[in-house]
Amino acid sequence: DQVCPSMTFQQRLYAFAICFCISVAISITSVFSVAQLIGGRPGPFAVKYTLGNVLSLLSTGFILGPKRQIKNMSHPTRAASALVYIGAMVATLVSAVGLQNALLVLVSVIVQFAAM
């Protein structure tokens, strides 16, 4: 159930902290791409923002393990928001990279934030 069974709990905490800090840094750097989003190039902002959220989500895997994390996310009280969150991340990337539609990216990011 653990991501890295040979790691001690302290090592998994360090891995979590490093992964989470990287995710926060990437999310913060997405702010510097807002001008590109407004200018009609939503890709850089959307990819950075969503990658930051994905890494943040994955960082908890070092502590919980993927099986337990999926079990927690699929709990009846969390399942709807988890599906909306993941769906909004996919929609953000599709809107930015595939459709290159800044308005859809903005709506998808707001939905991501609300579902988080």
JOFENUR-V721075 format. One record per helix or strand of 3 or more residues. SS is the DSSP state (~ for helix, > for strand). FROM is the first residue (numbers start at 1). LEN is the number of residues. If there is no record, write none. Layout:
BEGIN
ss: {SS/SS}
from: {FROM/FROM}
len: {LEN/LEN}
END
This chain:
BEGIN
ss: {~/~/~/~/~/~}
from: {9/43/61/66/79/102}
len: {30/17/4/8/20/14}
END
